[in-house]
Every structure is written in C-alpha cells, then in structure tokens.
Amino acid sequence: MPRYEYRCRTCGDTFELSRPMAESSAPAACPVGHDDTVKLLSTVAVGGTVSAPAPQTGGGGGGGGCCGGGCCG
C-alpha cells in the first residue's frame, strides 16, 4: 500500500499515512487531531546502480557538438 506524506497547517507537523491510491486525495487529520492538512509532493527513491557506457574519446565519429558536429555552424 502506498505511503503519502502530509503536513499540518495548524501545528506544522509532517506525517505519513499508508492508504489505497483511491484515497490519496481524501482529507487526512494530523496525529494531534487537526484537520487543516495538505498532501505533499513526494519523490520516489529507487535503489540499485546503473552502469552507463564510457564516453568514447578520439577518432571515429565526427566532432562532438550538439549532434555529432553536423548542426553547429
């Protein structure tokens, strides 16, 4: 079940709730009981590593630039 982050406008507390996606926009009371809360925009962190090919240097393909050297003048 997804977790959503909220901030209470009354006390300034930030808290998380696990709830179905269908209820993500439903009002959420803060743990202290205030009703004036707003859902925060959260980023998703994904673990793992990505290996990218090493840039090629020297001969073989043009002169760099925005598209291999053909569009810069």
C-alpha positions as CSV (number, residue, x, y, z in Angstrom):
1,M,0.0,0.0,0.0
2,P,1.5,3.4,-0.9
3,R,2.6,5.9,1.8
4,Y,1.6,9.5,1.4
5,E,3.2,12.5,3.2
6,Y,1.1,15.3,4.7
7,R,1.8,18.5,6.6
8,C,-0.5,20.0,9.2
9,R,-1.0,23.7,8.6
10,T,-2.1,24.3,12.2
11,C,0.9,22.8,14.1
12,G,3.4,22.3,11.2
13,D,3.9,18.6,11.9
14,T,4.8,16.4,8.9
15,F,3.4,12.8,9.0
16,E,2.9,9.8,6.7
17,L,-0.2,7.7,6.1
18,S,-0.5,4.3,4.3
19,R,-3.7,4.3,2.3
20,P,-5.0,3.0,-1.0
21,M,-4.3,5.1,-4.1
22,A,-8.1,5.7,-4.4
23,E,-8.0,7.6,-1.1
24,S,-4.8,9.6,-1.7
25,S,-6.7,12.9,-2.1
26,A,-9.1,12.3,0.8
27,P,-8.7,14.6,3.8
28,A,-6.2,13.4,6.5
29,A,-6.2,14.6,10.1
30,C,-2.8,15.0,11.7
31,P,-1.8,12.8,14.6
32,V,-2.7,15.6,17.1
33,G,-6.2,15.8,15.6
34,H,-6.0,19.0,13.4
35,D,-8.0,18.8,10.2
36,D,-6.2,21.5,8.2
37,T,-3.6,19.4,6.3
38,V,-2.1,19.3,2.9
39,K,-0.7,16.4,0.9
40,L,3.0,16.9,0.0
41,L,4.6,16.1,-3.3
42,S,7.0,13.2,-2.7
43,T,9.8,11.8,-4.7
44,V,10.3,8.1,-5.2
45,A,13.7,6.6,-4.3
46,V,14.7,3.5,-6.1
47,G,17.7,1.6,-5.1
48,G,20.3,0.0,-7.3
49,T,23.0,1.1,-9.6
50,V,23.1,1.9,-13.3
51,S,26.1,1.5,-15.4
52,A,26.4,3.7,-18.4
53,P,28.8,3.2,-21.3
54,A,32.0,5.1,-21.1
55,P,32.2,8.1,-23.4
56,Q,34.3,7.5,-26.5
57,T,37.3,9.7,-27.0
58,G,39.3,10.3,-30.1
59,G,38.7,9.5,-33.7
60,G,35.9,7.8,-35.4
61,G,32.8,9.8,-35.4
62,G,32.7,13.5,-36.0
63,G,33.4,16.4,-33.9
64,G,31.1,16.4,-31.0
65,G,28.8,19.3,-30.8
66,C,25.0,19.1,-30.4
67,C,24.6,16.2,-32.8
68,G,27.9,14.9,-33.9
69,G,29.1,18.2,-35.2
70,G,26.6,18.5,-38.0
71,C,24.3,21.2,-36.7
72,C,26.7,23.7,-35.3
73,G,27.8,26.4,-37.6
